[in-house]
Each structure stands twice: as structure tokens, then as C-alpha cells.
Amino acid sequence: MWLFENLDWISLALRWFHVITAIAWIGSSFYFIALDYGLKRPPGIPKELLGEQWSVHGGGFYHIQKYKVAPSHMPQNLVWYKYESYFTWISGFALLAMVYYLGADSLLVDPNVNPISKETAIVTSLIFIIGGWIAYDLMCRSPIGKNPIILGAALLVFIVIAAILASSVFSGRAALLHVGVITASIMTGNVFFIIIPNQKKVVKDLLNQKQPSPHLGLQAKQRSTHNNYLTLPVVLVMISNHYPILFGHQYIWLVTLFLFVIGAIIRHFFNAHHQGLHGVQILWQWPLAFTLAIFLLAFLYHRPEISNLSHEHSVSEDQAFAIVSERCVVCHAQKPQHPDHDAPPLDIRLDNKKYLKRHADAVFSQAVLSNAMPPANETLMTEEERKQLGSWIQQLP
Ligand code: HEC
């Protein structure tokens, strides 16, 4: 079928589109956050204004004013910011379907984690996405939603639970990605179900000469603040799928916890900085984020079962090559035998010793540090073989 023969092209195009829309979304959202925090109230400013900012960009001067609720009359031309978010979600979901649903056998399901069928895995993924939004929305509307700090903490717990659930059904790689998918869907949900509809109600009230309820703005602000704090960690988990050092870990929920806390703290620094805060108020974030990052790294590197493999086994080059020939070469050869591949994946060939040595580091991270390769352990590589391969790589010069 045409589609299946051109998957790579389609996924490349989608990925390109996804990155561009995400840049546009995050870019405009960072801009407005910085603008909001950077508003000034010079003496004599009209009382319906919350504040204003002068800025200069690309050779021109801009004078932006923010209203407390809304202007008394609707302006004729009003620019909305919503398609960046919608298209980021649509392209992201299409990518998820294309890479992880079509390739569910090897990327979504890992029989060592949970031997579910690919249909079950796909349905579970959809339930996570929809259920995640519903649970989050209920949480914001519940009594805990009244206190921003408690709600923030609850949101973090919620994301960690999502990580625990995802890593109990999916492969490590798909699990960490799903943490991102669930969170990013919440972010787009905030724009689609709350922020934009509330804004539309305000516009409608204005057109009817009615005073819009301030609740609409406050609710939108709450959701937009969540989006702001989630941005940095979400981007990181979205790109984590090429890094077994992150998703290959046994405790994906702990990695998630660290990443979201560190990302939010860094974001907080920028928010505080835009507000013009100084002194201690902008001094604690980087040291704290850095310290937590060191803890995370120490935790990720503390793999006693891997750190001294070469002392336990003495493995010859021939033995290592035999393992790879048996478990990897069906796909990673110049002419793969595997029906899904007509060229070596990512141009990585392991069908002779010279190539194996050249890719030794990557092999270590994909097949020893993590079980990312072989995909879904299709060729039934044993733990003992992983250790032997690792010990041979560790003693390479
Ligand atoms: C069933 C086919 C198949 C088998 C068997 C297989 N691989 Fe792969 N390998 C792939 C595919 C597909 C990719 C590309 C994954 C992607 O696009 O992220 C890949 C990617 C890789 C990469 C690059 C990863 C990256 O993101 O940079 C390495 C290294 C690798 N494989 C090593 C191995 C090793 C070592 C084995 C044997 C222990 C192995 N593979 C077995 C299909 C296979």
C-alpha cells in the first residue's frame, strides 16, 4: 500500500510540521507570559488598564496595553492565538499514531513489561489521553483547585501516577513518551476547552454591552499558568525517545518526577525574572535545579548491575559478535532479512566486527543500559547476553 511504502517520508514531514507548530505555540506563549509579568503602571495610566509595555523588535517600537477585563468596545480586528496549539496537538497525535500505533508491535508493546496485544496497547494509549484530560479537569474544578499551591502539587502527583501506569503497560520508550503525550494533551485541552471558550464568552458579553464575569479570566489564567510550568518538562520528555539513558531506567516515574520538578523550577526563574524580581527571589532556582539534576544523574548512573560487568565476565570479540549476529543482524545488515526493513535502520549496520566496534557506544546504550533494542525483544535476547555484550564493550580501549 502506498501509505506503508512512504511511512518515512510522511513521518519526516509530520515531525517537521510538529516541531514548527510547537515552536510557534511555545514562542507565543513565552512571549505573552513575559509580557504579562513585565507590564508597568506608569503614573497617569487609564484606570481600565492593567499595565503597559514598550518594546522594540526588528527595527520597530511597540506599545502594548493590557486591559483589566476588556475594552469597553470590541475592536474591529482581534488576533487570536489558538491554531499553534491545535496544530501542535493534531500533528503530534498523527505522529504518535504513525510511529507508535502502526509500529505498536515493536515500539509500544514490550512483552517483558506487559504481554498485551497491540490493539489493547493502542486502546490503552487513547484511554490515557482522554482519561488524563478528564481527571485533570475535574481536579482543577474540585475544592483543591482553589489553592494554586495544593493544585500544583496534586498535578505533579497526577503526572507521576500517569508515569507509573504508562510504564506498567508500555515499553520504557513509549511510557516516557506517553507522560509527554498525556501532559501535552492537557495543555492543548486547556486552550481548546477553557481558555478560548472563556475568551469567546467575554467577547460575546462585550458585544451585548454586558460586563463579563471576572471568573472567566481567572480560570483561563489558572490553566495558562499550568501550561507555562509544564512547557519545559514536556519538551524534554518528547525528545527523550532517542535517549535510553532516560527511558531505559527501571523507575520511569522517578525520572519523570525529577524532570517535571526541575523543568518547573527553571521556568519559575524566568517568570520571576520577567516580573523584575531580584535578590533571593531569583537566586534560588538555578542552584536548586542544578542540585536536583545532579541527584537525577547520580540516580541514573547508579546501576551497580552494569558498572563493573567487565570484572565478572571475560568475553571475546568473537563471542560478542556471535551474540549480535544472532540477535541484531536480521535488521542491522546491509540487506536485512527482516520483512519490515529493506535497509539497515538508521543506517546502523552490525554485520561485521568493524561496524560493531564503531557503534559500540550506541549498542551499549540501546541493548545493555536499556532493553530498547531489539525492539520488543523480538529476537529474544537474554539478560545474560546483554551482560556479556556489555562486558566486552566496557573493556574496549
Ligand atoms: C526487528 C529489527 C531490529 C532488531 C532485531 C534490532 N534493531 Fe536496532 N533498530 C531497529 C530500528 C527500527 C531502529 C530505529 C529506531 C528509531 O527510529 O528510533 C533501530 C535503531 C538502533 C540503534 C540506534 C538507536 C538510536 O536512536 O540512535 C542502535 C544502536 C541499535 N538499533 C542497536 C541494535 C542492537 C545492538 C540490536 C541487537 C541487540 C538491535 N539493534 C536489534 C530495528 C532493530
Boltz pocket constraint, residues with backbone or C-beta under 6 A from the ligand:
constraints:
  - pocket:
      binder: B
      contacts: [[A, 241], [A, 242], [A, 324], [A, 327], [A, 328], [A, 329], [A, 330], [A, 331], [A, 332], [A, 338], [A, 345], [A, 346], [A, 348], [A, 359], [A, 362], [A, 363], [A, 366], [A, 367], [A, 373], [A, 374], [A, 375], [A, 378], [A, 379], [A, 381]]
      max_distance: 6.0
